[in-house]
Amino acid sequence: MTQDPLESLLRVRRIGVDEVRRCLAECLRIEGEAAAAVAAIEAAVEHEMEVATNLAAGDAEVEAFAAWLRQMRPKQQAAVAGKQDAEAATAEARAALAAARAAVRAVEELLEQHALAAEAEAERRAQGAIDEIAQHGEPIAQK
């Protein structure tokens, strides 16, 4: 008996779902790392700002903070941009996973429809044979 091409398609689509799921996991990992980098920079800025605004801090501390902050801002902006890019990639991966799952479900539904149609055809043939026996007393060879 030959294999239903829909079964092969279903296997391929399930493999696709697994690949997209792995991609999503990687996107989530990268997004987490990016969020941690942003949080670390923001915590450092907050800490340094507290030190610089302390009443005991002198002009040297404030000037050092200003110089440090000028160097940190581009790093902070890059980290925020990286986090936004990672979030966008994660959103795309989530959408791809939803589409891949929908594709699997569509093939599963087609297989269910084919199975129901085959079952209905078998029942129709069986009923035809029963009707033939009832009319003629013996079945006619089925094609």
Biotite code that builds the C-alpha atoms (Angstrom):
import biotite.structure as struc

atoms = struc.array([
    struc.Atom([0.000, 0.000, 0.000], chain_id="A", res_id=1, res_name="MET", atom_name="CA", element="C"),
    struc.Atom([1.401, 3.394, -0.920], chain_id="A", res_id=2, res_name="THR", atom_name="CA", element="C"),
    struc.Atom([1.803, 6.058, 1.697], chain_id="A", res_id=3, res_name="GLN", atom_name="CA", element="C"),
    struc.Atom([-0.574, 9.004, 1.660], chain_id="A", res_id=4, res_name="ASP", atom_name="CA", element="C"),
    struc.Atom([1.309, 12.117, 0.494], chain_id="A", res_id=5, res_name="PRO", atom_name="CA", element="C"),
    struc.Atom([-0.499, 14.049, 3.209], chain_id="A", res_id=6, res_name="LEU", atom_name="CA", element="C"),
    struc.Atom([1.265, 11.923, 5.834], chain_id="A", res_id=7, res_name="GLU", atom_name="CA", element="C"),
    struc.Atom([4.605, 12.931, 4.340], chain_id="A", res_id=8, res_name="SER", atom_name="CA", element="C"),
    struc.Atom([3.517, 16.565, 4.233], chain_id="A", res_id=9, res_name="LEU", atom_name="CA", element="C"),
    struc.Atom([2.442, 16.360, 7.860], chain_id="A", res_id=10, res_name="LEU", atom_name="CA", element="C"),
    struc.Atom([5.871, 15.027, 8.879], chain_id="A", res_id=11, res_name="ARG", atom_name="CA", element="C"),
    struc.Atom([7.594, 17.827, 6.953], chain_id="A", res_id=12, res_name="VAL", atom_name="CA", element="C"),
    struc.Atom([5.363, 20.457, 8.530], chain_id="A", res_id=13, res_name="ARG", atom_name="CA", element="C"),
    struc.Atom([5.961, 19.060, 12.016], chain_id="A", res_id=14, res_name="ARG", atom_name="CA", element="C"),
    struc.Atom([9.700, 19.226, 11.383], chain_id="A", res_id=15, res_name="ILE", atom_name="CA", element="C"),
    struc.Atom([9.159, 22.844, 10.347], chain_id="A", res_id=16, res_name="GLY", atom_name="CA", element="C"),
    struc.Atom([7.354, 23.554, 13.625], chain_id="A", res_id=17, res_name="VAL", atom_name="CA", element="C"),
    struc.Atom([10.277, 22.069, 15.556], chain_id="A", res_id=18, res_name="ASP", atom_name="CA", element="C"),
    struc.Atom([12.758, 24.234, 13.651], chain_id="A", res_id=19, res_name="GLU", atom_name="CA", element="C"),
    struc.Atom([10.717, 27.386, 14.231], chain_id="A", res_id=20, res_name="VAL", atom_name="CA", element="C"),
    struc.Atom([10.358, 26.461, 17.907], chain_id="A", res_id=21, res_name="ARG", atom_name="CA", element="C"),
    struc.Atom([14.152, 26.203, 18.191], chain_id="A", res_id=22, res_name="ARG", atom_name="CA", element="C"),
    struc.Atom([14.488, 29.561, 16.440], chain_id="A", res_id=23, res_name="CYS", atom_name="CA", element="C"),
    struc.Atom([12.027, 31.103, 18.893], chain_id="A", res_id=24, res_name="LEU", atom_name="CA", element="C"),
    struc.Atom([13.978, 29.681, 21.821], chain_id="A", res_id=25, res_name="ALA", atom_name="CA", element="C"),
    struc.Atom([17.159, 31.245, 20.454], chain_id="A", res_id=26, res_name="GLU", atom_name="CA", element="C"),
    struc.Atom([15.376, 34.585, 19.956], chain_id="A", res_id=27, res_name="CYS", atom_name="CA", element="C"),
    struc.Atom([14.116, 34.455, 23.531], chain_id="A", res_id=28, res_name="LEU", atom_name="CA", element="C"),
    struc.Atom([17.626, 33.718, 24.791], chain_id="A", res_id=29, res_name="ARG", atom_name="CA", element="C"),
    struc.Atom([19.052, 36.666, 22.850], chain_id="A", res_id=30, res_name="ILE", atom_name="CA", element="C"),
    struc.Atom([16.221, 38.904, 24.026], chain_id="A", res_id=31, res_name="GLU", atom_name="CA", element="C"),
    struc.Atom([16.909, 37.911, 27.624], chain_id="A", res_id=32, res_name="GLY", atom_name="CA", element="C"),
    struc.Atom([20.589, 38.697, 27.266], chain_id="A", res_id=33, res_name="GLU", atom_name="CA", element="C"),
    struc.Atom([19.780, 42.062, 25.679], chain_id="A", res_id=34, res_name="ALA", atom_name="CA", element="C"),
    struc.Atom([17.338, 42.908, 28.463], chain_id="A", res_id=35, res_name="ALA", atom_name="CA", element="C"),
    struc.Atom([19.960, 41.977, 31.050], chain_id="A", res_id=36, res_name="ALA", atom_name="CA", element="C"),
    struc.Atom([22.521, 44.223, 29.338], chain_id="A", res_id=37, res_name="ALA", atom_name="CA", element="C"),
    struc.Atom([20.092, 47.162, 29.335], chain_id="A", res_id=38, res_name="VAL", atom_name="CA", element="C"),
    struc.Atom([19.217, 46.539, 32.977], chain_id="A", res_id=39, res_name="ALA", atom_name="CA", element="C"),
    struc.Atom([22.884, 46.373, 33.951], chain_id="A", res_id=40, res_name="ALA", atom_name="CA", element="C"),
    struc.Atom([23.664, 49.673, 32.216], chain_id="A", res_id=41, res_name="ILE", atom_name="CA", element="C"),
    struc.Atom([20.625, 51.363, 33.738], chain_id="A", res_id=42, res_name="GLU", atom_name="CA", element="C"),
    struc.Atom([21.587, 50.095, 37.193], chain_id="A", res_id=43, res_name="ALA", atom_name="CA", element="C"),
    struc.Atom([25.127, 51.373, 36.726], chain_id="A", res_id=44, res_name="ALA", atom_name="CA", element="C"),
    struc.Atom([23.848, 54.793, 35.612], chain_id="A", res_id=45, res_name="VAL", atom_name="CA", element="C"),
    struc.Atom([21.507, 54.952, 38.588], chain_id="A", res_id=46, res_name="GLU", atom_name="CA", element="C"),
    struc.Atom([24.269, 53.963, 40.999], chain_id="A", res_id=47, res_name="HIS", atom_name="CA", element="C"),
    struc.Atom([26.744, 56.451, 39.582], chain_id="A", res_id=48, res_name="GLU", atom_name="CA", element="C"),
    struc.Atom([24.101, 59.165, 39.649], chain_id="A", res_id=49, res_name="MET", atom_name="CA", element="C"),
    struc.Atom([23.419, 58.480, 43.335], chain_id="A", res_id=50, res_name="GLU", atom_name="CA", element="C"),
    struc.Atom([27.134, 58.738, 44.066], chain_id="A", res_id=51, res_name="VAL", atom_name="CA", element="C"),
    struc.Atom([27.462, 61.984, 42.118], chain_id="A", res_id=52, res_name="ALA", atom_name="CA", element="C"),
    struc.Atom([24.402, 63.585, 43.693], chain_id="A", res_id=53, res_name="THR", atom_name="CA", element="C"),
    struc.Atom([25.392, 62.637, 47.218], chain_id="A", res_id=54, res_name="ASN", atom_name="CA", element="C"),
    struc.Atom([25.760, 65.761, 49.346], chain_id="A", res_id=55, res_name="LEU", atom_name="CA", element="C"),
    struc.Atom([29.266, 64.653, 50.310], chain_id="A", res_id=56, res_name="ALA", atom_name="CA", element="C"),
    struc.Atom([30.328, 64.449, 46.658], chain_id="A", res_id=57, res_name="ALA", atom_name="CA", element="C"),
    struc.Atom([32.493, 67.224, 45.397], chain_id="A", res_id=58, res_name="GLY", atom_name="CA", element="C"),
    struc.Atom([32.899, 68.796, 42.006], chain_id="A", res_id=59, res_name="ASP", atom_name="CA", element="C"),
    struc.Atom([35.417, 66.157, 40.956], chain_id="A", res_id=60, res_name="ALA", atom_name="CA", element="C"),
    struc.Atom([32.890, 63.346, 41.482], chain_id="A", res_id=61, res_name="GLU", atom_name="CA", element="C"),
    struc.Atom([30.213, 65.241, 39.560], chain_id="A", res_id=62, res_name="VAL", atom_name="CA", element="C"),
    struc.Atom([32.610, 65.960, 36.680], chain_id="A", res_id=63, res_name="GLU", atom_name="CA", element="C"),
    struc.Atom([33.767, 62.334, 36.663], chain_id="A", res_id=64, res_name="ALA", atom_name="CA", element="C"),
    struc.Atom([30.142, 61.219, 36.513], chain_id="A", res_id=65, res_name="PHE", atom_name="CA", element="C"),
    struc.Atom([29.413, 63.577, 33.618], chain_id="A", res_id=66, res_name="ALA", atom_name="CA", element="C"),
    struc.Atom([32.418, 62.266, 31.678], chain_id="A", res_id=67, res_name="ALA", atom_name="CA", element="C"),
    struc.Atom([31.477, 58.676, 32.466], chain_id="A", res_id=68, res_name="TRP", atom_name="CA", element="C"),
    struc.Atom([27.854, 59.296, 31.461], chain_id="A", res_id=69, res_name="LEU", atom_name="CA", element="C"),
    struc.Atom([28.938, 60.759, 28.096], chain_id="A", res_id=70, res_name="ARG", atom_name="CA", element="C"),
    struc.Atom([30.787, 57.504, 27.430], chain_id="A", res_id=71, res_name="GLN", atom_name="CA", element="C"),
    struc.Atom([27.911, 55.350, 28.684], chain_id="A", res_id=72, res_name="MET", atom_name="CA", element="C"),
    struc.Atom([25.086, 56.946, 26.693], chain_id="A", res_id=73, res_name="ARG", atom_name="CA", element="C"),
    struc.Atom([26.134, 55.479, 23.317], chain_id="A", res_id=74, res_name="PRO", atom_name="CA", element="C"),
    struc.Atom([26.547, 52.060, 24.959], chain_id="A", res_id=75, res_name="LYS", atom_name="CA", element="C"),
    struc.Atom([23.144, 52.428, 26.586], chain_id="A", res_id=76, res_name="GLN", atom_name="CA", element="C"),
    struc.Atom([21.523, 53.465, 23.316], chain_id="A", res_id=77, res_name="GLN", atom_name="CA", element="C"),
    struc.Atom([23.153, 50.541, 21.509], chain_id="A", res_id=78, res_name="ALA", atom_name="CA", element="C"),
    struc.Atom([21.953, 48.145, 24.206], chain_id="A", res_id=79, res_name="ALA", atom_name="CA", element="C"),
    struc.Atom([18.398, 49.505, 24.004], chain_id="A", res_id=80, res_name="VAL", atom_name="CA", element="C"),
    struc.Atom([18.469, 49.218, 20.192], chain_id="A", res_id=81, res_name="ALA", atom_name="CA", element="C"),
    struc.Atom([19.761, 45.657, 20.498], chain_id="A", res_id=82, res_name="GLY", atom_name="CA", element="C"),
    struc.Atom([16.955, 44.826, 22.908], chain_id="A", res_id=83, res_name="LYS", atom_name="CA", element="C"),
    struc.Atom([14.372, 46.303, 20.533], chain_id="A", res_id=84, res_name="GLN", atom_name="CA", element="C"),
    struc.Atom([15.827, 44.306, 17.640], chain_id="A", res_id=85, res_name="ASP", atom_name="CA", element="C"),
    struc.Atom([15.730, 41.151, 19.749], chain_id="A", res_id=86, res_name="ALA", atom_name="CA", element="C"),
    struc.Atom([12.115, 41.823, 20.728], chain_id="A", res_id=87, res_name="GLU", atom_name="CA", element="C"),
    struc.Atom([11.199, 42.310, 17.060], chain_id="A", res_id=88, res_name="ALA", atom_name="CA", element="C"),
    struc.Atom([12.947, 39.058, 16.107], chain_id="A", res_id=89, res_name="ALA", atom_name="CA", element="C"),
    struc.Atom([11.097, 37.261, 18.902], chain_id="A", res_id=90, res_name="THR", atom_name="CA", element="C"),
    struc.Atom([7.775, 38.644, 17.690], chain_id="A", res_id=91, res_name="ALA", atom_name="CA", element="C"),
    struc.Atom([8.567, 37.452, 14.164], chain_id="A", res_id=92, res_name="GLU", atom_name="CA", element="C"),
    struc.Atom([9.517, 34.013, 15.456], chain_id="A", res_id=93, res_name="ALA", atom_name="CA", element="C"),
    struc.Atom([6.274, 33.814, 17.444], chain_id="A", res_id=94, res_name="ARG", atom_name="CA", element="C"),
    struc.Atom([4.299, 34.697, 14.316], chain_id="A", res_id=95, res_name="ALA", atom_name="CA", element="C"),
    struc.Atom([6.232, 32.108, 12.304], chain_id="A", res_id=96, res_name="ALA", atom_name="CA", element="C"),
    struc.Atom([5.499, 29.484, 14.955], chain_id="A", res_id=97, res_name="LEU", atom_name="CA", element="C"),
    struc.Atom([1.793, 30.322, 14.874], chain_id="A", res_id=98, res_name="ALA", atom_name="CA", element="C"),
    struc.Atom([1.797, 30.000, 11.080], chain_id="A", res_id=99, res_name="ALA", atom_name="CA", element="C"),
    struc.Atom([3.707, 26.707, 11.206], chain_id="A", res_id=100, res_name="ALA", atom_name="CA", element="C"),
    struc.Atom([1.292, 25.310, 13.775], chain_id="A", res_id=101, res_name="ARG", atom_name="CA", element="C"),
    struc.Atom([-1.651, 26.414, 11.626], chain_id="A", res_id=102, res_name="ALA", atom_name="CA", element="C"),
    struc.Atom([-0.093, 24.647, 8.637], chain_id="A", res_id=103, res_name="ALA", atom_name="CA", element="C"),
    struc.Atom([0.225, 21.431, 10.658], chain_id="A", res_id=104, res_name="VAL", atom_name="CA", element="C"),
    struc.Atom([-3.373, 21.730, 11.804], chain_id="A", res_id=105, res_name="ARG", atom_name="CA", element="C"),
    struc.Atom([-4.562, 22.251, 8.216], chain_id="A", res_id=106, res_name="ALA", atom_name="CA", element="C"),
    struc.Atom([-2.890, 19.016, 7.091], chain_id="A", res_id=107, res_name="VAL", atom_name="CA", element="C"),
    struc.Atom([-4.247, 17.174, 10.128], chain_id="A", res_id=108, res_name="GLU", atom_name="CA", element="C"),
    struc.Atom([-7.744, 18.372, 9.229], chain_id="A", res_id=109, res_name="GLU", atom_name="CA", element="C"),
    struc.Atom([-7.285, 17.224, 5.621], chain_id="A", res_id=110, res_name="LEU", atom_name="CA", element="C"),
    struc.Atom([-6.189, 13.809, 6.848], chain_id="A", res_id=111, res_name="LEU", atom_name="CA", element="C"),
    struc.Atom([-9.256, 13.646, 9.101], chain_id="A", res_id=112, res_name="GLU", atom_name="CA", element="C"),
    struc.Atom([-11.500, 14.585, 6.168], chain_id="A", res_id=113, res_name="GLN", atom_name="CA", element="C"),
    struc.Atom([-9.879, 11.924, 3.980], chain_id="A", res_id=114, res_name="HIS", atom_name="CA", element="C"),
    struc.Atom([-10.341, 9.319, 6.705], chain_id="A", res_id=115, res_name="ALA", atom_name="CA", element="C"),
    struc.Atom([-13.999, 10.268, 7.123], chain_id="A", res_id=116, res_name="LEU", atom_name="CA", element="C"),
    struc.Atom([-14.528, 10.150, 3.366], chain_id="A", res_id=117, res_name="ALA", atom_name="CA", element="C"),
    struc.Atom([-12.881, 6.723, 3.147], chain_id="A", res_id=118, res_name="ALA", atom_name="CA", element="C"),
    struc.Atom([-15.020, 5.480, 6.019], chain_id="A", res_id=119, res_name="GLU", atom_name="CA", element="C"),
    struc.Atom([-18.177, 6.839, 4.362], chain_id="A", res_id=120, res_name="ALA", atom_name="CA", element="C"),
    struc.Atom([-17.200, 5.171, 1.066], chain_id="A", res_id=121, res_name="GLU", atom_name="CA", element="C"),
    struc.Atom([-16.624, 1.854, 2.846], chain_id="A", res_id=122, res_name="ALA", atom_name="CA", element="C"),
    struc.Atom([-20.002, 2.131, 4.553], chain_id="A", res_id=123, res_name="GLU", atom_name="CA", element="C"),
    struc.Atom([-21.659, 3.018, 1.221], chain_id="A", res_id=124, res_name="ARG", atom_name="CA", element="C"),
    struc.Atom([-20.104, -0.035, -0.424], chain_id="A", res_id=125, res_name="ARG", atom_name="CA", element="C"),
    struc.Atom([-21.124, -2.268, 2.456], chain_id="A", res_id=126, res_name="ALA", atom_name="CA", element="C"),
    struc.Atom([-24.660, -0.937, 2.302], chain_id="A", res_id=127, res_name="GLN", atom_name="CA", element="C"),
    struc.Atom([-24.673, -1.463, -1.463], chain_id="A", res_id=128, res_name="GLY", atom_name="CA", element="C"),
    struc.Atom([-23.631, -5.076, -0.960], chain_id="A", res_id=129, res_name="ALA", atom_name="CA", element="C"),
    struc.Atom([-26.349, -5.564, 1.651], chain_id="A", res_id=130, res_name="ILE", atom_name="CA", element="C"),
    struc.Atom([-28.916, -4.015, -0.680], chain_id="A", res_id=131, res_name="ASP", atom_name="CA", element="C"),
    struc.Atom([-27.745, -6.247, -3.535], chain_id="A", res_id=132, res_name="GLU", atom_name="CA", element="C"),
    struc.Atom([-28.073, -9.333, -1.373], chain_id="A", res_id=133, res_name="ILE", atom_name="CA", element="C"),
    struc.Atom([-31.526, -8.238, -0.263], chain_id="A", res_id=134, res_name="ALA", atom_name="CA", element="C"),
    struc.Atom([-32.644, -7.761, -3.887], chain_id="A", res_id=135, res_name="GLN", atom_name="CA", element="C"),
    struc.Atom([-31.017, -10.727, -5.601], chain_id="A", res_id=136, res_name="HIS", atom_name="CA", element="C"),
    struc.Atom([-30.080, -13.111, -2.885], chain_id="A", res_id=137, res_name="GLY", atom_name="CA", element="C"),
    struc.Atom([-26.326, -13.019, -3.600], chain_id="A", res_id=138, res_name="GLU", atom_name="CA", element="C"),
    struc.Atom([-23.764, -10.226, -3.943], chain_id="A", res_id=139, res_name="PRO", atom_name="CA", element="C"),
    struc.Atom([-22.429, -9.122, -7.286], chain_id="A", res_id=140, res_name="ILE", atom_name="CA", element="C"),
    struc.Atom([-18.644, -8.932, -7.478], chain_id="A", res_id=141, res_name="ALA", atom_name="CA", element="C"),
    struc.Atom([-17.487, -5.527, -6.303], chain_id="A", res_id=142, res_name="GLN", atom_name="CA", element="C"),
    struc.Atom([-15.177, -3.485, -8.425], chain_id="A", res_id=143, res_name="LYS", atom_name="CA", element="C"),
])
